[in-house]
Every structure is written in C-alpha cells, then in structure tokens.
C-alpha cells in the first residue's frame, strides 16, 4: 500500500496533484461548454447527450482520453 504523505512529497511539481477529475471537468465545462469540449477532444461522452456522470465514468476507465482532457485543462490553466 502507498502512504498518502509520501505521494504528496513525491509529486511537488505535478500541476494536477490534488486536483480531482470532477474539478477538471467542471472547470472545462464552465469555460468551454460540452460542445466545445467535444470539438477539442472528440469523445462520445462529450458529443452525445453529455453529462458529468457519463464523462467521469468513461475518463476513469480510458487513460488516453483522460490524458487529453487533462492536457486541455492544463492549457486552460496556463492562459
């Protein structure tokens, strides 16, 4: 098992450390909306009847899609 305090010490430069996927999606949805998110990252959970629940479920199971969404969030935070 991993020690949460050691994990914090091991990731001091990770800009996503401590940021939950839900927070990422909420920020992106507030700024871009589902339609623009679907245009930027063409995944079905953004383009067809989007919801926070379906997006969270898909992104938690699909690393390549989560990486793209996290990159979109980091790009947003850099602006």
Backbone as XML, in Angstrom:
<?xml version="1.0"?>
<chain id="A" units="angstrom">
  <residue number="1" name="UNK">
    <atom name="N" x="0.834" y="-1.186" z="0.000"/>
    <atom name="CA" x="0.000" y="0.000" z="0.000"/>
    <atom name="C" x="0.875" y="1.245" z="0.000"/>
  </residue>
  <residue number="2" name="UNK">
    <atom name="N" x="0.356" y="2.314" z="-0.563"/>
    <atom name="CA" x="1.135" y="3.541" z="-0.602"/>
    <atom name="C" x="0.715" y="4.473" z="0.522"/>
  </residue>
  <residue number="3" name="UNK">
    <atom name="N" x="1.656" y="5.226" z="0.991"/>
    <atom name="CA" x="1.435" y="6.191" z="2.056"/>
    <atom name="C" x="1.072" y="7.531" z="1.413"/>
  </residue>
  <residue number="4" name="UNK">
    <atom name="N" x="-0.118" y="8.100" z="1.706"/>
    <atom name="CA" x="-0.524" y="9.363" z="1.075"/>
    <atom name="C" x="0.464" y="10.503" z="1.299"/>
  </residue>
  <residue number="5" name="UNK">
    <atom name="N" x="1.102" y="10.558" z="2.471"/>
    <atom name="CA" x="2.057" y="11.625" z="2.721"/>
    <atom name="C" x="3.279" y="11.493" z="1.814"/>
  </residue>
  <residue number="6" name="UNK">
    <atom name="N" x="3.719" y="10.265" z="1.549"/>
    <atom name="CA" x="4.848" y="10.055" z="0.647"/>
    <atom name="C" x="4.476" y="10.437" z="-0.776"/>
  </residue>
  <residue number="7" name="UNK">
    <atom name="N" x="3.233" y="10.168" z="-1.170"/>
    <atom name="CA" x="2.789" y="10.533" z="-2.507"/>
    <atom name="C" x="2.826" y="12.043" z="-2.689"/>
  </residue>
  <residue number="8" name="UNK">
    <atom name="N" x="2.420" y="12.780" z="-1.666"/>
    <atom name="CA" x="2.444" y="14.236" z="-1.740"/>
    <atom name="C" x="3.881" y="14.716" z="-1.914"/>
  </residue>
  <residue number="9" name="UNK">
    <atom name="N" x="4.802" y="14.147" z="-1.159"/>
    <atom name="CA" x="6.207" y="14.526" z="-1.257"/>
    <atom name="C" x="6.790" y="14.166" z="-2.613"/>
  </residue>
  <residue number="10" name="UNK">
    <atom name="N" x="6.308" y="13.104" z="-3.238"/>
    <atom name="CA" x="6.864" y="12.635" z="-4.496"/>
    <atom name="C" x="6.369" y="13.439" z="-5.703"/>
  </residue>
  <residue number="11" name="UNK">
    <atom name="N" x="5.321" y="14.243" z="-5.545"/>
    <atom name="CA" x="4.748" y="14.951" z="-6.688"/>
    <atom name="C" x="4.671" y="16.468" z="-6.463"/>
  </residue>
  <residue number="12" name="UNK">
    <atom name="N" x="5.711" y="17.106" z="-5.955"/>
    <atom name="CA" x="5.598" y="18.534" z="-5.673"/>
    <atom name="C" x="5.464" y="19.393" z="-6.925"/>
  </residue>
  <residue number="13" name="UNK">
    <atom name="N" x="5.921" y="18.919" z="-8.070"/>
    <atom name="CA" x="5.877" y="19.707" z="-9.301"/>
    <atom name="C" x="4.774" y="19.276" z="-10.253"/>
  </residue>
  <residue number="14" name="UNK">
    <atom name="N" x="3.922" y="18.357" z="-9.847"/>
    <atom name="CA" x="2.835" y="17.894" z="-10.697"/>
    <atom name="C" x="1.676" y="18.879" z="-10.585"/>
  </residue>
  <residue number="15" name="UNK">
    <atom name="N" x="1.356" y="19.628" z="-11.661"/>
    <atom name="CA" x="0.291" y="20.629" z="-11.578"/>
    <atom name="C" x="-1.097" y="20.024" z="-11.370"/>
  </residue>
  <residue number="16" name="UNK">
    <atom name="N" x="-1.252" y="18.730" z="-11.632"/>
    <atom name="CA" x="-2.547" y="18.081" z="-11.440"/>
    <atom name="C" x="-2.670" y="17.428" z="-10.068"/>
  </residue>
  <residue number="17" name="UNK">
    <atom name="N" x="-1.597" y="17.456" z="-9.303"/>
    <atom name="CA" x="-1.628" y="16.803" z="-7.994"/>
    <atom name="C" x="-2.664" y="17.477" z="-7.091"/>
  </residue>
  <residue number="18" name="UNK">
    <atom name="N" x="-3.566" y="16.682" z="-6.565"/>
    <atom name="CA" x="-4.601" y="17.189" z="-5.672"/>
    <atom name="C" x="-5.843" y="17.696" z="-6.384"/>
  </residue>
  <residue number="19" name="UNK">
    <atom name="N" x="-5.829" y="17.708" z="-7.704"/>
    <atom name="CA" x="-6.984" y="18.170" z="-8.473"/>
    <atom name="C" x="-7.790" y="16.951" z="-8.886"/>
  </residue>
  <residue number="20" name="UNK">
    <atom name="N" x="-9.047" y="16.927" z="-8.496"/>
    <atom name="CA" x="-9.906" y="15.787" z="-8.819"/>
    <atom name="C" x="-10.427" y="15.904" z="-10.243"/>
  </residue>
  <residue number="21" name="UNK">
    <atom name="N" x="-10.696" y="14.752" z="-10.847"/>
    <atom name="CA" x="-11.226" y="14.719" z="-12.207"/>
    <atom name="C" x="-12.533" y="15.506" z="-12.294"/>
  </residue>
  <residue number="22" name="UNK">
    <atom name="N" x="-13.359" y="15.416" z="-11.284"/>
    <atom name="CA" x="-14.615" y="16.175" z="-11.267"/>
    <atom name="C" x="-14.335" y="17.675" z="-11.352"/>
  </residue>
  <residue number="23" name="UNK">
    <atom name="N" x="-13.349" y="18.154" z="-10.618"/>
    <atom name="CA" x="-12.994" y="19.577" z="-10.644"/>
    <atom name="C" x="-12.497" y="19.993" z="-12.026"/>
  </residue>
  <residue number="24" name="UNK">
    <atom name="N" x="-11.734" y="19.114" z="-12.659"/>
    <atom name="CA" x="-11.235" y="19.384" z="-14.004"/>
    <atom name="C" x="-12.403" y="19.523" z="-14.977"/>
  </residue>
  <residue number="25" name="UNK">
    <atom name="N" x="-13.317" y="18.571" z="-14.940"/>
    <atom name="CA" x="-14.467" y="18.611" z="-15.852"/>
    <atom name="C" x="-15.344" y="19.823" z="-15.591"/>
  </residue>
  <residue number="26" name="UNK">
    <atom name="N" x="-15.564" y="20.160" z="-14.333"/>
    <atom name="CA" x="-16.391" y="21.324" z="-14.017"/>
    <atom name="C" x="-15.759" y="22.607" z="-14.551"/>
  </residue>
  <residue number="27" name="UNK">
    <atom name="N" x="-14.457" y="22.751" z="-14.383"/>
    <atom name="CA" x="-13.774" y="23.948" z="-14.883"/>
    <atom name="C" x="-13.862" y="24.033" z="-16.406"/>
  </residue>
  <residue number="28" name="UNK">
    <atom name="N" x="-13.624" y="22.911" z="-17.078"/>
    <atom name="CA" x="-13.686" y="22.899" z="-18.536"/>
    <atom name="C" x="-15.102" y="23.177" z="-19.030"/>
  </residue>
  <residue number="29" name="UNK">
    <atom name="N" x="-16.078" y="22.600" z="-18.387"/>
    <atom name="CA" x="-17.467" y="22.802" z="-18.798"/>
    <atom name="C" x="-17.891" y="24.251" z="-18.569"/>
  </residue>
  <residue number="30" name="UNK">
    <atom name="N" x="-17.435" y="24.855" z="-17.485"/>
    <atom name="CA" x="-17.762" y="26.260" z="-17.210"/>
    <atom name="C" x="-17.182" y="27.182" z="-18.280"/>
  </residue>
  <residue number="31" name="UNK">
    <atom name="N" x="-15.969" y="26.903" z="-18.712"/>
    <atom name="CA" x="-15.287" y="27.781" z="-19.672"/>
    <atom name="C" x="-15.700" y="27.468" z="-21.111"/>
  </residue>
  <residue number="32" name="UNK">
    <atom name="N" x="-15.675" y="26.195" z="-21.485"/>
    <atom name="CA" x="-15.884" y="25.815" z="-22.880"/>
    <atom name="C" x="-17.290" y="25.332" z="-23.194"/>
  </residue>
  <residue number="33" name="UNK">
    <atom name="N" x="-17.932" y="24.656" z="-22.260"/>
    <atom name="CA" x="-19.205" y="24.006" z="-22.543"/>
    <atom name="C" x="-18.961" y="22.664" z="-23.212"/>
  </residue>
  <residue number="34" name="UNK">
    <atom name="N" x="-19.972" y="21.809" z="-23.185"/>
    <atom name="CA" x="-19.822" y="20.449" z="-23.715"/>
    <atom name="C" x="-19.512" y="20.432" z="-25.204"/>
  </residue>
  <residue number="35" name="UNK">
    <atom name="N" x="-20.162" y="21.324" z="-25.964"/>
    <atom name="CA" x="-19.969" y="21.304" z="-27.420"/>
    <atom name="C" x="-18.513" y="21.583" z="-27.793"/>
  </residue>
  <residue number="36" name="UNK">
    <atom name="N" x="-17.926" y="22.611" z="-27.187"/>
    <atom name="CA" x="-16.532" y="22.942" z="-27.484"/>
    <atom name="C" x="-15.585" y="21.871" z="-26.950"/>
  </residue>
  <residue number="37" name="UNK">
    <atom name="N" x="-15.907" y="21.313" z="-25.797"/>
    <atom name="CA" x="-15.083" y="20.226" z="-25.262"/>
    <atom name="C" x="-15.084" y="19.052" z="-26.230"/>
  </residue>
  <residue number="38" name="UNK">
    <atom name="N" x="-16.252" y="18.729" z="-26.794"/>
    <atom name="CA" x="-16.362" y="17.646" z="-27.764"/>
    <atom name="C" x="-15.624" y="17.936" z="-29.051"/>
  </residue>
  <residue number="39" name="UNK">
    <atom name="N" x="-15.556" y="19.209" z="-29.417"/>
    <atom name="CA" x="-14.803" y="19.580" z="-30.612"/>
    <atom name="C" x="-13.302" y="19.424" z="-30.366"/>
  </residue>
  <residue number="40" name="UNK">
    <atom name="N" x="-12.859" y="19.808" z="-29.185"/>
    <atom name="CA" x="-11.426" y="19.746" z="-28.863"/>
    <atom name="C" x="-10.958" y="18.319" z="-28.598"/>
  </residue>
  <residue number="41" name="UNK">
    <atom name="N" x="-11.793" y="17.530" z="-27.913"/>
    <atom name="CA" x="-11.484" y="16.120" z="-27.634"/>
    <atom name="C" x="-12.703" y="15.328" z="-28.085"/>
  </residue>
  <residue number="42" name="UNK">
    <atom name="N" x="-12.620" y="14.720" z="-29.246"/>
    <atom name="CA" x="-13.766" y="14.052" z="-29.854"/>
    <atom name="C" x="-14.018" y="12.701" z="-29.187"/>
  </residue>
  <residue number="43" name="UNK">
    <atom name="N" x="-14.725" y="12.762" z="-28.073"/>
    <atom name="CA" x="-15.136" y="11.538" z="-27.389"/>
    <atom name="C" x="-16.643" y="11.600" z="-27.183"/>
  </residue>
  <residue number="44" name="UNK">
    <atom name="N" x="-17.265" y="10.463" z="-27.311"/>
    <atom name="CA" x="-18.722" y="10.368" z="-27.306"/>
    <atom name="C" x="-19.363" y="10.948" z="-26.042"/>
  </residue>
  <residue number="45" name="UNK">
    <atom name="N" x="-18.718" y="10.791" z="-24.904"/>
    <atom name="CA" x="-19.332" y="11.290" z="-23.664"/>
    <atom name="C" x="-19.406" y="12.817" z="-23.660"/>
  </residue>
  <residue number="46" name="UNK">
    <atom name="N" x="-18.697" y="13.502" z="-24.568"/>
    <atom name="CA" x="-18.799" y="14.956" z="-24.705"/>
    <atom name="C" x="-19.743" y="15.354" z="-25.832"/>
  </residue>
  <residue number="47" name="UNK">
    <atom name="N" x="-19.911" y="14.487" z="-26.822"/>
    <atom name="CA" x="-20.644" y="14.876" z="-28.028"/>
    <atom name="C" x="-22.074" y="14.349" z="-28.108"/>
  </residue>
  <residue number="48" name="UNK">
    <atom name="N" x="-22.401" y="13.296" z="-27.393"/>
    <atom name="CA" x="-23.736" y="12.700" z="-27.465"/>
    <atom name="C" x="-24.352" y="12.633" z="-26.066"/>
  </residue>
  <residue number="49" name="UNK">
    <atom name="N" x="-25.310" y="13.509" z="-25.814"/>
    <atom name="CA" x="-26.014" y="13.556" z="-24.531"/>
    <atom name="C" x="-25.017" y="13.621" z="-23.364"/>
  </residue>
  <residue number="50" name="UNK">
    <atom name="N" x="-24.158" y="14.645" z="-23.342"/>
    <atom name="CA" x="-23.101" y="14.717" z="-22.329"/>
    <atom name="C" x="-23.637" y="14.925" z="-20.918"/>
  </residue>
  <residue number="51" name="UNK">
    <atom name="N" x="-22.957" y="14.320" z="-19.981"/>
    <atom name="CA" x="-23.268" y="14.536" z="-18.567"/>
    <atom name="C" x="-21.990" y="14.344" z="-17.769"/>
  </residue>
  <residue number="52" name="UNK">
    <atom name="N" x="-21.977" y="14.912" z="-16.578"/>
    <atom name="CA" x="-20.807" y="14.790" z="-15.721"/>
    <atom name="C" x="-20.586" y="13.316" z="-15.362"/>
  </residue>
  <residue number="53" name="UNK">
    <atom name="N" x="-21.653" y="12.613" z="-15.042"/>
    <atom name="CA" x="-21.548" y="11.211" z="-14.634"/>
    <atom name="C" x="-20.976" y="10.313" z="-15.719"/>
  </residue>
  <residue number="54" name="UNK">
    <atom name="N" x="-21.504" y="10.434" z="-16.945"/>
    <atom name="CA" x="-21.016" y="9.572" z="-18.015"/>
    <atom name="C" x="-19.567" y="9.918" z="-18.373"/>
  </residue>
  <residue number="55" name="UNK">
    <atom name="N" x="-19.225" y="11.198" z="-18.304"/>
    <atom name="CA" x="-17.862" y="11.614" z="-18.616"/>
    <atom name="C" x="-16.883" y="11.096" z="-17.574"/>
  </residue>
  <residue number="56" name="UNK">
    <atom name="N" x="-17.235" y="11.213" z="-16.302"/>
    <atom name="CA" x="-16.370" y="10.713" z="-15.232"/>
    <atom name="C" x="-16.140" y="9.214" z="-15.375"/>
  </residue>
  <residue number="57" name="UNK">
    <atom name="N" x="-17.212" y="8.481" z="-15.627"/>
    <atom name="CA" x="-17.110" y="7.028" z="-15.765"/>
    <atom name="C" x="-16.190" y="6.648" z="-16.921"/>
  </residue>
  <residue number="58" name="UNK">
    <atom name="N" x="-16.389" y="7.287" z="-18.063"/>
    <atom name="CA" x="-15.576" y="6.972" z="-19.240"/>
    <atom name="C" x="-14.116" y="7.347" z="-19.020"/>
  </residue>
  <residue number="59" name="UNK">
    <atom name="N" x="-13.863" y="8.540" z="-18.511"/>
    <atom name="CA" x="-12.491" y="9.014" z="-18.359"/>
    <atom name="C" x="-11.718" y="8.231" z="-17.314"/>
  </residue>
  <residue number="60" name="UNK">
    <atom name="N" x="-12.399" y="7.733" z="-16.305"/>
    <atom name="CA" x="-11.722" y="6.916" z="-15.292"/>
    <atom name="C" x="-11.281" y="5.567" z="-15.857"/>
  </residue>
  <residue number="61" name="UNK">
    <atom name="N" x="-11.966" y="5.098" z="-16.893"/>
    <atom name="CA" x="-11.641" y="3.794" z="-17.479"/>
    <atom name="C" x="-10.791" y="3.896" z="-18.739"/>
  </residue>
  <residue number="62" name="UNK">
    <atom name="N" x="-10.556" y="5.124" z="-19.235"/>
    <atom name="CA" x="-9.922" y="5.292" z="-20.538"/>
    <atom name="C" x="-8.748" y="6.268" z="-20.429"/>
  </residue>
  <residue number="63" name="UNK">
    <atom name="N" x="-7.564" y="5.730" z="-20.152"/>
    <atom name="CA" x="-6.400" y="6.601" z="-19.913"/>
    <atom name="C" x="-6.064" y="7.562" z="-21.052"/>
  </residue>
  <residue number="64" name="UNK">
    <atom name="N" x="-6.171" y="7.139" z="-22.308"/>
    <atom name="CA" x="-5.809" y="8.032" z="-23.411"/>
    <atom name="C" x="-6.731" y="9.242" z="-23.448"/>
  </residue>
  <residue number="65" name="UNK">
    <atom name="N" x="-8.018" y="9.036" z="-23.183"/>
    <atom name="CA" x="-8.972" y="10.148" z="-23.194"/>
    <atom name="C" x="-8.740" y="11.064" z="-21.993"/>
  </residue>
  <residue number="66" name="UNK">
    <atom name="N" x="-8.481" y="10.462" z="-20.846"/>
    <atom name="CA" x="-8.210" y="11.263" z="-19.648"/>
    <atom name="C" x="-6.968" y="12.129" z="-19.853"/>
  </residue>
  <residue number="67" name="UNK">
    <atom name="N" x="-5.945" y="11.587" z="-20.478"/>
    <atom name="CA" x="-4.737" y="12.365" z="-20.754"/>
    <atom name="C" x="-5.041" y="13.581" z="-21.617"/>
  </residue>
  <residue number="68" name="UNK">
    <atom name="N" x="-5.887" y="13.411" z="-22.624"/>
    <atom name="CA" x="-6.252" y="14.527" z="-23.493"/>
    <atom name="C" x="-7.033" y="15.592" z="-22.730"/>
  </residue>
  <residue number="69" name="UNK">
    <atom name="N" x="-7.945" y="15.152" z="-21.864"/>
    <atom name="CA" x="-8.742" y="16.089" z="-21.072"/>
    <atom name="C" x="-7.850" y="16.820" z="-20.066"/>
  </residue>
  <residue number="70" name="UNK">
    <atom name="N" x="-6.942" y="16.106" z="-19.445"/>
    <atom name="CA" x="-6.019" y="16.744" z="-18.507"/>
    <atom name="C" x="-5.132" y="17.759" z="-19.230"/>
  </residue>
  <residue number="71" name="UNK">
    <atom name="N" x="-4.707" y="17.461" z="-20.445"/>
    <atom name="CA" x="-3.908" y="18.410" z="-21.212"/>
    <atom name="C" x="-4.727" y="19.658" z="-21.543"/>
  </residue>
  <residue number="72" name="UNK">
    <atom name="N" x="-5.989" y="19.472" z="-21.916"/>
    <atom name="CA" x="-6.857" y="20.607" z="-22.204"/>
    <atom name="C" x="-7.004" y="21.483" z="-20.957"/>
  </residue>
  <residue number="73" name="UNK">
    <atom name="N" x="-7.133" y="20.860" z="-19.792"/>
    <atom name="CA" x="-7.241" y="21.592" z="-18.531"/>
    <atom name="C" x="-5.949" y="22.362" z="-18.241"/>
  </residue>
  <residue number="74" name="UNK">
    <atom name="N" x="-4.808" y="21.717" z="-18.412"/>
    <atom name="CA" x="-3.529" y="22.391" z="-18.167"/>
    <atom name="C" x="-3.341" y="23.573" z="-19.111"/>
  </residue>
  <residue number="75" name="UNK">
    <atom name="N" x="-3.734" y="23.414" z="-20.368"/>
    <atom name="CA" x="-3.663" y="24.524" z="-21.323"/>
    <atom name="C" x="-4.542" y="25.683" z="-20.871"/>
  </residue>
  <residue number="76" name="UNK">
    <atom name="N" x="-5.714" y="25.379" z="-20.355"/>
    <atom name="CA" x="-6.618" y="26.393" z="-19.839"/>
    <atom name="C" x="-6.012" y="27.119" z="-18.651"/>
  </residue>
  <residue number="77" name="UNK">
    <atom name="N" x="-5.392" y="26.386" z="-17.747"/>
    <atom name="CA" x="-4.816" y="26.980" z="-16.547"/>
    <atom name="C" x="-3.600" y="27.866" z="-16.872"/>
  </residue>
  <residue number="78" name="UNK">
    <atom name="N" x="-2.930" y="27.592" z="-17.965"/>
    <atom name="CA" x="-1.763" y="28.382" z="-18.359"/>
    <atom name="C" x="-2.155" y="29.721" z="-18.973"/>
  </residue>
  <residue number="79" name="UNK">
    <atom name="N" x="-3.390" y="29.844" z="-19.422"/>
    <atom name="CA" x="-3.854" y="31.095" z="-20.069"/>
    <atom name="C" x="-4.049" y="32.183" z="-19.058"/>
  </residue>
</chain>
